């Protein structure tokens, strides 16, 4: 089994904080998801999360006009320079204050960063050659409160900066004669947005109390002239950032004195109009806004979830719509102005609205609470997830979008499972119900209940999906229902503590359950008998899983151990000590060290690989571990998140949060917005009623995909997907010195198709295999496949799966796959465990292409029918003309 899994995507979260924006082609929405950046391709219906990550949640992001660079800033004042071409971090920079906004100039030569009360103007990396890409150009420290918004003029020479001090200041990015610093007041609340008019110095300012002021300038952009040509500042080696800012601030003040001597040519602003968006008696706060300069459209978002669209400067309302009951944190127009993106962090919602047709282009909402469970469909095409918000969501693994949400549960969803056919999802919840959802009609068609109300912790289905079993949290019993009738068949008693995990044998009618009573019980469900065997554990049981062959079970216990048991003989066959593998992390409210806190951590989620040789384990930690079962050895450890905005990430004590009274997190201060209360023992997340809530990092569930090509983890940040990258590693097969790419191509030219294909498979070069397959004549495919040995046929199936997903020659590669399956049917059946991941991968690829093509064909059905009818009519007309011509020829001959 390969272990070169790499980060692939994040599901279950579409927006958390920061500003959203469109790409410069207008087809992609860029949204911060925690400490990562996600791209939502609206044209191709794809969602992907970039592989790099910051050390804290992203609060501000800006992309250069040429879409090559991006500057991202996090909550911990760290900023990174990112290359969007190779999707990697180039440089890391730390600011001395919290960053509120970043924006590139229209010409791409500069970008401005707003930190606390300072506006820092930098040269865009690449303009000057320097070891430090962040070359500071100008500094403005003229604000009396935190800065909130920024906008550039069309010529990239003037800035409009709004602040919480209720003023908007017009700043010069160049040394201009007519302008240095101009302050605009007249607002009674903090400034939310300030925007320049296109090719003008006129400004629109919008404040939090929903007030709009229109300011008219007496000068145009062409009237501005440079006082002196800016010189490139000499960079002093080892010069501190504070010294650079102070020196540049002094230069700015000296320049201001020079400007004051030329009062006769200074710019002047006059307020032209004042407008109130709130109706009389309405006190809804305005929290976000954006302005499209070409179309002169202004969109404003309120704390009540309402957004309004206006046409300026006449202030004519175009639309008003409510998309949520939570605040709209960020809004953005696409470059053409046709689409409008809105983000609500309270419910994790991201919406793209086409205002002209009044339709949704995209409407995605993730779990706004921690994800508790997940399950892959039998084909691996989709993933079902459940969370504390009581919702069950189904996600497409290829597109990354959620295509259905079930909201029937009224409390936290604790487990989800697919049936064997993949057309039904079953979920359990703390509301005392187990529900079955039909994925064809998208409805809840069956609800399983108990005579006495109880909370369900776990769920499992038998191989045929005819039996539904759930474990209770308060009655300590296991309930068995019939999927067909919905009747309660049996109640299994014997546990003396909450039942936390269940698992059915894949090949036998055996059910195992584990509980906090330090036992694992084996049940013969179909024979109507009670517990046939009870296995004694050393500590409380937390999770149990069957090996795919049904001969072994793995049990995770509270003492951080994974024990393996032979089900038939009821004996322990091995164990793994995972206490040190889980890693250490210190919470903000912890009074013990990270090393001591790691003693209380344990695994609470287990999953076997498809071949049963390895097991995936995770728990209340940021790490997911893969172990070899036979050798009881750690093979690889994956770090799910390095986001310090989550609690339990740091391993060392943060001295900046320490005071003479102890940790700042333990001190209750009613006037401090970022204070927190002491977390009670046993709770899984921070107190929702506290003023500051830092979610605790944990992994609630892990699953391997049926194809074995990927695995997923339900964590605090969402559903994190890891997949194998076949192009990143050179992995030859039975390679010797005489096999080279040239020899494979030479065999192909000689017409030795089987030999050339075997050499290409040994080289594991995708491009050569693709060339040989497409160069093989169709009438030679069957003979080539029949001559391939069995191991090469299995590897060829994996290549065909990838080619079917990406190639336009679908029928050609399906022909290859058909011959491979027909010629090796008997051998594949004997090696079903080894070939099953490849078969499931092929099924997933075919279903994906069928879905894509069916949508295209359905949308073009009437066009195709019109073309067919038109061609038939044309053929009929031509035949009639030919008959008429032949009749005329006959008449002429007569």
C-alpha positions, 0 to 999 in steps of 0.5 A, spaced: 500 500 500 502 506 498 502 512 503 504 518 499 497 521 501 497 529 500 492 534 501 487 534 496 481 538 498 476 541 504 469 539 504 464 541 509 466 549 510 466 554 504 467 561 508 469 562 515 472 569 515 476 575 511 474 578 505 471 574 499 473 576 491 472 574 484 478 572 480 480 577 474 476 573 469 470 573 473 469 565 473 471 563 480 470 565 487 476 566 492 474 564 499 478 564 505 476 557 509 480 558 516 487 558 514 486 556 507 484 559 501 478 555 496 477 556 489 470 555 487 470 555 479 463 557 477 464 555 470 466 548 471 462 547 477 469 545 481 471 547 488 478 546 490 482 548 496 489 550 495 495 546 498 498 551 502 496 554 509 497 560 514 498 559 521 492 562 523 485 564 520 485 568 514 482 575 515 485 579 509 487 577 502 489 580 496 490 578 489 495 581 484 492 584 477 496 579 473 493 573 478 500 571 479 501 573 486 497 573 492 498 576 499 494 573 505 494 576 512 492 572 518 489 573 525 496 572 529 499 578 524 503 574 520 502 575 512 505 570 507 506 572 499 504 566 495 505 564 488 499 562 485 502 559 479 505 553 483 501 554 489 506 555 494 508 560 499 514 564 497 515 569 503 513 570 510 512 577 513 510 579 520 506 586 522 506 589 528 499 590 528 493 586 526 491 587 519 484 589 517 485 589 509 490 589 503 489 591 496 493 591 490 493 598 486 490 597 479 496 597 475 499 592 480 505 596 482 504 597 489 499 594 494 497 597 501 496 594 508 492 596 513 494 595 520 491 598 526 492 605 525 497 605 520 497 605 512 503 601 509 504 602 502 509 597 499 512 595 492 509 589 489 514 584 489 518 583 483 519 591 482 525 591 485 530 586 486 531 585 494 532 579 499 526 582 502 520 582 497 516 586 502 519 593 500 516 599 504 514 605 500 510 610 504 507 610 511 501 614 514 500 614 521 495 619 521 489 615 524 485 616 531 482 609 531 483 602 527 482 602 519 477 599 516 477 599 508 481 602 503 480 603 495 485 606 490 483 611 484 484 609 477 491 611 476 493 608 482 496 615 485 491 616 490 488 612 496 481 613 500 482 610 507 476 609 512 477 608 519 473 607 526 474 614 528 468 616 523 473 619 518 475 618 511 482 620 509 484 621 502 492 620 501 497 620 496 501 614 494 505 619 490 509 625 492 503 630 489 503 637 489 495 638 490 494 632 495 497 629 501 492 628 506 485 630 506 480 628 511 472 627 510 468 627 516 460 628 516 459 621 519 456 619 526 459 612 525 465 608 523 466 608 516 465 601 512 466 602 505 469 608 501 470 608 493 472 612 488 468 614 482 471 611 475 477 616 472 475 621 477 477 623 484 469 623 487 468 619 493 463 615 496 463 614 503 458 609 507 458 608 514 456 603 519 449 607 521 447 606 513 449 613 511 452 614 504 455 621 503 457 623 496 463 627 495 465 631 489 472 634 488 474 640 484 480 637 481 480 631 476 486 626 476 489 629 470 490 635 474 494 632 479 502 633 478 508 630 481 512 635 486 518 631 486 520 624 483 520 619 488 527 616 489 528 608 491 530 608 498 536 605 500 535 598 504 540 598 510 542 591 512 539 588 518 534 595 519 528 593 523 521 594 521 520 599 526 526 604 524 523 603 517 516 605 518 519 611 523 523 614 518 518 613 512 513 617 517 518 622 518 519 623 510 511 623 510 511 629 515 516 633 512 512 632 505 506 635 508 509 641 511 511 642 503 504 641 501 501 646 506 506 652 503 502 651 496 495 652 499 492 655 492 493 649 488 490 644 494 485 639 492 478 641 495 472 636 497 464 638 497 459 634 500 454 633 494 449 628 497 447 625 503 442 619 504 440 614 509 439 607 507 435 605 513 428 606 514 425 611 520 425 607 526 430 601 523 437 601 526 440 595 522 447 595 522 451 596 515 457 591 515 459 590 508 459 593 501 462 593 495 462 598 488 462 596 481 465 602 478 463 601 471 456 599 472 455 604 478 452 599 482 453 599 490 451 593 494 450 593 501 450 588 506 446 588 513 447 584 520 440 582 519 442 578 513 439 583 508 443 585 502 440 591 497 443 593 490 443 601 488 444 604 482 449 611 483 449 617 483 441 617 483 441 612 489 435 608 485 434 601 489 435 595 484 434 589 489 433 588 496 433 580 498 434 576 505 439 570 504 440 569 511 438 571 519 446 572 520 450 578 518 453 578 511 460 579 513 463 580 506 460 582 499 464 582 492 462 584 485 465 580 479 469 584 474 463 584 469 458 586 474 453 580 473 454 576 479 454 578 486 458 574 491 455 574 499 458 571 505 455 569 512 460 566 517 455 565 522 452 559 518 458 558 513 454 560 507 457 563 500 452 565 495 453 567 488 447 571 485 445 574 478 442 580 480 439 581 472 435 574 472 434 574 480 437 567 480 442 563 484 449 561 480 451 558 486 449 557 493 453 553 498 453 552 506 457 548 510 456 545 517 456 551 521 458 547 527 463 541 528 463 535 523 462 529 527 461 523 522 462 521 515 461 515 510 463 514 503 458 511 498 460 504 495 463 507 489 466 513 492 463 518 488 460 522 494 461 523 501 455 523 507 457 528 513 453 529 519 455 535 524 452 538 531 448 543 527 443 537 526 444 536 518 446 531 514 449 533 507 451 529 501 458 532 497 460 530 491 468 528 491 469 530 484 466 537 484 467 538 492 460 541 492 454 539 496 448 537 492 443 535 498 442 537 505 437 533 510 435 537 516 430 532 519 434 531 525 433 536 531 439 535 534 447 533 533 448 527 528 452 522 531 453 517 525 452 516 518 452 510 513 450 508 506 447 502 504 450 497 500 447 500 493 449 507 495 442 510 494 440 510 501 443 514 507 442 512 514 443 517 520 443 517 528 442 523 532 441 525 539 434 527 538 432 519 539 431 517 532 435 514 526 432 516 519 433 513 512 434 518 506 432 516 499 438 519 495 433 518 488 427 522 491 431 526 496 426 525 502 426 522 509 422 515 507 423 511 514 424 513 521 426 508 526 424 510 534 424 506 540 419 505 545 422 509 550 426 516 548 433 515 548 439 518 545 443 514 539 451 514 539 453 510 534 450 506 528 451 500 523 448 496 517 449 489 515 452 487 509 445 486 505 443 493 508 436 490 511 438 490 518 439 497 522 443 497 528 444 503 533 447 504 540 444 508 546 447 513 550 443 513 556 439 506 556 446 502 555 442 498 549 443 496 542 436 496 538 435 492 531 430 494 526 428 492 519 430 497 514 424 494 509 418 495 515 421 499 520 419 495 525 423 494 532 426 487 531 430 486 538 433 490 543 440 487 545 442 488 553 448 487 556 452 493 557 453 497 563 455 504 560 453 508 554 454 504 547 459 508 543 461 504 537 458 498 533 460 494 527 457 489 523 462 483 520 463 484 512 462 476 511 458 474 517 452 475 521 456 477 527 455 484 530 460 487 535 459 493 540 464 496 545 462 501 551 465 505 556 464 499 561 470 496 558 467 490 554 466 488 547 460 484 546 459 479 540 452 478 538 449 473 533 443 478 531 440 473 525 440 467 530 436 471 535 441 470 541 444 475 546 451 476 547 455 470 545 462 472 547 464 478 552 471 481 551 474 484 557 478 491 555 483 494 560 480 501 559 473 504 556 472 502 549 471 508 544 471 505 537 471 498 534 472 496 527 472 489 523 477 487 518 474 487 511 475 479 511 471 479 518 476 475 522 479 480 526 477 486 530 480 493 532 478 496 538 480 503 541 480 504 548 481 510 553 488 508 555 491 510 548 491 503 545 489 499 539 488 492 541 486 487 535 482 480 537 481 474 533 473 474 533 472 466 532 477 464 538 476 471 542 483 472 543 487 478 543 492 477 537 496 484 538 496 491 540 499 498 539 501 504 544 499 510 540 499 515 546 506 518 543 503 518 536 497 522 538 502 528 539 501 534 544 497 540 544 496 545 550 489 549 550 489 556 552 485 554 559 490 548 561 494 549 567 498 543 565 504 542 560 503 539 553 506 533 555 502 532 561 495 533 557 497 528 552 497 523 557 489 524 557 489 523 549 486 517 546 483 514 539 476 515 538 476 513 530 478 507 527 478 504 519 481 498 516 484 499 509 481 495 503 486 490 504 486 489 511 494 490 512 493 497 515 489 501 520 487 509 520 486 512 527 485 519 529 482 522 536 482 528 540 489 531 536 491 534 530 494 528 527 492 522 524 496 516 524 496 510 519 499 503 522 501 496 520 497 491 523 502 485 523 508 489 525 504 494 530 508 500 527 507 507 525 507 508 518 506 515 517 503 521 521 499 526 517 497 533 520 490 535 519 491 542 521 496 547 524 491 553 525 493 556 531 486 560 531 484 553 534 485 551 541 490 545 542 495 547 537 500 550 540 505 545 544 509 551 548 506 556 553 505 563 549 509 568 554 505 574 550 499 571 554 502 571 560 500 576 566 502 577 573 496 573 575 497 567 570 494 566 563 490 571 560 485 566 558 484 564 565 482 571 567 475 574 566 475 581 564 468 584 562 471 589 558 475 585 554 472 582 547 477 576 547 476 573 554 474 566 555 471 562 561 475 556 564 472 550 560 469 544 564 472 538 564 469 533 559 466 538 554 468 537 547 468 544 545 468 551 548 463 554 551 458 557 546 456 562 551 463 565 552 465 571 549 470 568 545 470 561 542 476 558 540 474 551 537 478 545 540 482 541 534 479 534 534 478 529 529 471 525 530 471 520 524 476 517 519 474 513 513 478 510 507 475 511 500 472 504 497 478 505 491 483 506 497 486 512 493 484 517 498 481 518 505 477 523 509 477 525 516 471 529 520 475 535 523 474 541 527 475 545 520 471 541 516 472 534 512 479 534 510 481 529 504 487 526 502 489 523 496 494 519 492 498 523 487 500 518 482 504 524 478 509 526 484 513 519 485 517 515 480 514 508 482 517 503 477 514 496 477 519 490 475 524 495 472 531 492 469 536 496 465 534 494 459 527 497 459 527 505 457 522 509 454 526 509 447 525 501 448 518 502 449 517 506 443 521 502 439 517 496 440 511 500 439 513 502 432 515 495 430 508 493 432 509 489 438 503 492 442 503 487 448 511 488 449 511 496 449 505 496 453 508 492 458 515 496 458 511 502 459 507 499 465 514 497 468 516 504 467 510 507 470 510 513 465 503 515 464 505 519 458 508 513 455 502 509 457 497 514 454 501 514 447 501 506 446 494 505 448 492 511 443 497 508 438 494 501 438 489 499 433 482 497 435 482 491 432 489 489 436 486 491 443 483 484 444 489 480 442 493 485 446 489 484 452 489 477 452 497 477 452 498 481 458 499 477 465 494 478 470 499 483 474 499 488 468 492 487 467 490 490 474 495 496 473 492 497 467 485 498 470 488 503 474 491 507 468 484 506 464 480 509 470 484 515 470 484 516 462 476 515 462 476 521 467 480 526 463 480 524 456 475 525 450 476 518 447 471 515 452 468 510 448 476 508 446 478 507 453 471 503 455 473 498 449 480 497 453 476 496 460 471 492 457 476 487 454 480 487 460 474 485 464 472 480 460 479 476 459 480 476 466 473 475 469 475 468 472 482 471 475 479 477 478 473 473 481 479 469 485 483 476 487 476 480 488 480 483 495 486 485 490 482 488 484 476 491 488 479 498 489 480 498 481 473 496 480 470 501 484 475 506 481 472 504 474 465 505 476 466 512 480 470 514 473 464 512 469 458 514 473 462 521 473 462 522 466 455 519 465 453 525 470 457 530 466 455 528 459 447 526 461 447 534 463 450 536 457 445 532 453 439 534 456 441 541 456 442 540 448 436 535 447 432 540 443 438 543 439 440 536 437 433 534 435 432 540 431 439 539 427 436 532 426 430 534 423 433 540 419 438 535 416 432 530 414 428 536 411 434 538 407 435 531 405 428 530 403 428 537 399 434 535 395 431 528 393 425 532 391 430 536 387 433 530 384 426 527 382 424 534 379 431 534 375 430 527 372 423 529 370 426 535 366 431 531 363 426 526 361 422 531 358 427 534 354 429 527 351 422 526 349 
